[in-house]
Amino acid sequence: RQGTCVALLFLDLDRFKDINDSLGHATGDRILRMAAQRLQQAAGPSHTVARIGGDEFTVVLEDLAHAGDADACAQRVIDAFDTPMLIDDRQEIVITPSIGISLYPDHAQVPTDLLKHADTAMYQAKAAGRHTYMRYTDSMDSNSRQRAGLVASLRRAIERNELRLAYQPQLSLGDGRIRCVEALLRWNSAEHGEVTPAQFIPLAEESGMIVAIGEWVLREACNTLADWQRTGLADMSIAVNVSATQLLHSDLPRTVERILRETGVAPEQLELELTESVLMARADLAVERLQFFRRIGVSIAVDDFGTGYSSLAYLRRLPITTLKIDKAFIDDLGRPGDSEDAAITTTVIAMARSLGLNVVAEGVETTAQLDFLRRHRCDVIQGYWLSPPLQARQCLDFVRDWPGHAGPASPALEASADHAVP
């Protein structure tokens, strides 16, 4: 009658389970109360705020003249949560929301449908990287159905033998030898064809399947390395990616110990790769578990370094052995005018050296990038200049055929252009 619209905001606190697990449920409840107060202040006194369960909240915005008013409110909420919450006057916690928006009468006529559509939009916001809002569109339903189909297929991927590993060699610039390969997960689904890791890894993490899949990856990688050792490739190590859920919500130390024992791979030949965000999510538990791995001899690499928010002081606390510079900083190296990425890369290399860490540059694709990295004393390179990810047998042959495999090989790098992949 009034010609105005109603908007529903569906809000979920990102990674709230980590708060409960690391700080306890009592602190988690306090943070929920603080979040509710902050949400009420951001929404304003004329709108309705409700907690509908767990860490999920809704806001009903009435009498809106324009749909854009709902977007503006969602942004106010996101901005309000950027300020850290202070616990016991000493501990600062930053927790971010993901928000979905649905509108009456545009998207639905009844409350249950408005809730469903706002919930769908919220999951799209999470898929877009969290800490943002998205307004519902009809296409999101098809995305949700596709997502549900991928999750259902992924649950059967291991038993159907649809998962496989590819192996990408890493080249030591000091002596021109290949001493390590990174195991990379691939999925060829019977229903969906080749599914990219960017699509299925987040689904595996959100659904909890990443623990079983991660254990399969670790075992498969170690079995492959053990097979290579039986053919005479004794001085090779293997790097395996580990997710936040594996590190923080599973008994990963016992799993790693068991798989190393069963496959016969020495701990010194395994490297676990974790991203900065994983290490920062629950710092104390991360440090405790990483120290266990270092005590038994397993190496630790920080993957995609430079894209997160690690501090030098925090890095010094971590028992890590390697920093991997993210491909984003490598892409423009060697090109005229690329001063920013060059400065970042050289700074990371210098910092790593001061901390006694190895540096791996990911995504090296050109001779200009290689020359820059070699000039600035980067330790190891990885990328298509050397080789794309390969199947296990192909990778074994590649390493055996590499000029530096037989012995010390500083000349091998000079002669390696014939082996390099354009």
N, C-alpha and C positions, 0 to 999 in steps of 0.2 A: 504494500500500500504506500509506503513512504519512498519507494524507488531507491532504497539504499541496499547495500549487500552486507553479508556476514562472512567473516573469514575465520578459519580454524587453523591454528598453528600447532603442529605436532612436534614436540621437542624431545630429543634423546641426548643424554650426556655421553660424550665420546669416551670410550675406554674406561667407563666407570668401574668395571669389574677389577681393573688394576688397582683402583683406589681401595676397594674393599679388601682385596687380597694382601696388599702391602701395608695398609694402615689399620686394618680391622673394620668390622662392621659398625662399631660404635662411632668411629671417626667418619665412616661413610655416611651414617645417618645424620651426623652434624653437617656434613657438606651438603647433603640433600636439603636440609632446612635452610642453609645459607643460600643454596641455589634457588629455592622457592622464593625467598625474600628478594633476591636480586631480580628474579623473573617478574615478580609483582611490581617492583619499582620501575622496571623497563617498560612493562605493558601499560602502566598507569592505572589510576583508580576507577576508570570508567569501563574497564574490561574484566573478564572473568578468567582466573588462572586456576587450574586444577592439576593435581598429581593423580595420574590414573594407574600407577603401579610401577614398582622398581625405580628406575631413573628416568621414567617417561612422564612428561608434563604436556598439558595442552593449554592454549590460550584462545578464548572466544572473543573475537573483535566484532562489535556490533555497530550498526549505523555508519558503515564506511561509504563515503561518496565515490571512492575510486579503488579499484583493486590494488593499485600501487601503494595505497596506505598500509596494506598488509605486509608488503615487501619492506616498507620503511620500518614497521614495527619489528619485523624479524631481524633486520640489520641492527636496530637499537639493542635487541636482546644479545646478539652476537658481540657487539661492542661492549656491552655491560659485563660480559663474562671474560673479557680480555684482562681485566684487573685481577691480580692474584687474590685468592681467599687466604686469610691469615688464620692459622690454627694454633691455639694456645699462645698467641702473641710471639711465635717464634718460627713456625713453619709455613711457608707460602706454597699454596697449591693452585695451579692453573688448570681449570677443566673447561673444555669447550663444548658447545652444543651443535648438533646438526638439526635442522628444522625443515619440515615439510609443510606446505601451505595448500589448503583447498578452499574453494569459494562457493558460497550459496548466493544466487541460484545457478551459477555457471557450471559447477562440477557435479552437484548432487542436490537432491531435494529433501533428503532425510538425514538425520544425524549420523546413523551408522555408516552410510556411504561417505559422508564428509570425513568421518574418522578414518575409514579405510583408504580413501584417496590421499589424505594428508600423511598417513603412515607410509603409503607407497612413495610419495614425494620425499619423505624424510630419508628413506633408504637410498633414493637416488642421490640425495645430498651427501650421504655417507660414501656412496660409490664414487662421487666426484672429488673425494679427498677429505671429507669431514670439515667441521668448523665453517659451515656455509648454510644457505637456505636454498630451497628450490620450490617453485610453484608447480602444482600438479598439471599434467597434460595427458591427453588420451593415449599418447604413444607410450607413456610410462607403464600402462597395463601390459602391453605387449612385451616391454622390457622386463617386467616382473615375471611374466610367464616364461620368457626365455631364461631368466635367471633361475627360476624354480626348476626348469628342465635341465639346466647345466648342473645344478646342485644334485639332482636325482641321478644324473649320469655319472657325476664325479664319485658318488658313493659306491658305484660298481666298477670304477676304473681300475682299481688294483686287482680285483678278482678276475677281471676280463683281460688283464695284461695289456691295458691301453697306455699305461705310463711307460716312459723310457727316459734314459739319461743321454745327454750329449756332453761331450768333453771338449773344453777349449784350452789349448796349451798356453802357458805363460813363459816368456823368454827372459832369462837373466841377462841384463846388458853388460854385466861385469865380465863374464866369461863366455857369453854366447850360447849357453846351454839351456835346455828345457828341463826344469826341475819340478814343476808343479802343473797340474791341470785343474780347472774348475769344473765341477759337475753341475750341469744345468738341466732342470726338469722340463720335459715336454709331454704333451697329452694329445693323442690322436683318438678322438671319440668316435664310436660307431655311429652315433646319432648326429653329432655336430661337426664332425671333421676335425681338422687341426685347430685346437683352441689355444690361444696365446697365454703365456704365464700371467700377463697383466690382467687377463679375464678371470682365470680360474684360481690363482693363488689367493686373492682377497676372499673369494667364496669359500675356499678351503679353510681360511683362518676364521671367518665369521661363523661357519657351521661347526667348527671344532675338528674337522677332518684333517687339518694340517698336522696333527700329532701323528696319526697313523701314516699319512703320506710322507711326512718328514722322516719317520723311522724307516720306511721303505727306501727312501732316497739314500739315507745314510748306509743302510745295509748293501744296497745295490752298488753304490760307489766303492765301498770297501771291498766287496767281492770282486769288482772289476780290477781294483788295484792289486789285490791278492793274485788274480789271474795273470796280470802283467808281470808281477814279481816272479811267478813260476816260469815265465819265459825268459827271465834274465834281466828284466828292467827293475833293478833293485833300489836305485837311488831316487825314485819318483815319489812325490807326495800328492795328495788330493785335497781340494778345497770344497766344502759343502756349505750351502746357505742354511741358516737357522732362523726361524721366525720368532716373533715375540711370544707367541703361544707356546712354542716348544721350550723356549728358555725359561719362561716364567710360570707356566701352568702345567708342566709335565715333569716327570722325573728324568730329565735329559741326561744328567751325569751317569745314572745307572744304565740308561739305554746305551750311551756311548761306550761305557766300559764293557758291557755285554757284547756289543757288536764287534768291538776291536778284538775281544777275546775269541769270539766264535770265528771270525774271518782270518785271524792271525796277522792283522795289520798292526804295526807298531804305532803307539800314540804319536810319536814324533813325525809320522807320515800323514797325519790328519790335521787339517786346518778348518776351523769353524768360522764362517763369515756371518757377521751380524751388522745391521744398519745402525746408524747413530740414534735414530728414534727408538729402536729396541733397547739400546743401552741406557737411554735417558728415561725410559718409561718408569722403571723401578730400579733406581740406581743401586741401592744397597743389596738387593737380591741379585742383581746382575753381577756386581762385583764379587759376591760370595760364590756364585756358580762359576764365573770365569776363573777365579782363583783355583777352584777345584780342577778345572781342565788344565790349567798351567802346571799344577802340581803333578799331574800324571803324564805331562809331556805334550798335550795337544796344543797347537798354536791357535791364536785368535786374531782374526782380521776385522777391521771396521770397514764395511762396504759402503760405497756411495759417499765417501767422506767429502765434506764441504757443503752438502745439501741440507744438513741438519743444524743443530745449535749446540754442539759440544763445546765446552770451554777447555782451555789448556789445563787448568787446574783439575778438571774432571778427568781428562785423558790420562793425567799422571797417576790417578788412582787405579786405573784399569790395567790389569795384567795382559795387555794386548801386545802383539808382536808385529802387526802389519797395518798400514793404512792404504786403502784403495781409493785413488782419486777418481771421482765420478766422471763419466764420459762427457758430461755437459761442459766440463772445464778443459777437456782435451780437444774437442771438435775444432776449435779455431786456432789452436796452437800453430805457430809457423806462418800464419797469414799476416799480411801487412796491417798494421793498426790494431792488432789484438793485444793491447797492453793489459787489460783487466784480467782475462783468463790466464795470461802468462804470469802476471804478478801473483795470482792466487796459487797457481801450480808451483811456482818456485818457492813461495812461502810455505806451502804444505810440505814440500820436500825438505826444506831447511828445518822446519819444526820437527819433522819425523826424525831427522838425523840427530837433532839435539836430544831427543827422547830415546835414541837407540832403536828406532823402529825401521823396518823395511817399508819401501813405498812401491806400490803397484799402480801403474797407470792403465785404466780400462779404456776400451774403445779406440785404440790406436789404429788408424786406417791409412795414414800417409807417411811417406818418407820424411816430409817436413816435420811432422809431429814426432817421429822417432828421433830425428836429429836434435830437436829442441830438448827432448827428455834426456837424451844421452849427454848433451852438453851440460845439463843441470844436474847430472848424476842421479837420475832416477834409477832405482834398483831393477825393476821388472816391468815389462810391458805385456799387455794382453789385448787382443783385438784382431780385426780382419786383415791388418797388415801382415800379421803372422799366420793366422788361420781362423776360419769360422769354427763354430762348435762342430765336432765330428762324432760319428758313431764310435763305439769303443774300439773296434778292430781298425778302423781308419786312423784313429788317434794313435794307437799303438804303432802302426806303420809309419805315421808322420814323425813321431818322436824318434823311432829307430833310424829313419832316413835323414834326420836333421844333421847337418855337418858337424855340430858340436857334440853329438851324442857319444862319440867314441872317446873323447878326452877333452883336455883344456882347449878352448876354441875361440880365443879372441878373433882369429881370422875368420871364423865361421860366420860371424855377424856381417862381415864385409861381403861374404859370398852368398848371403842368405836371400838376396833379392830373387833368385830363381825359385825359392820356396814360398816367397810371400804371396799372399792372395790379394789381388787388386781391390 
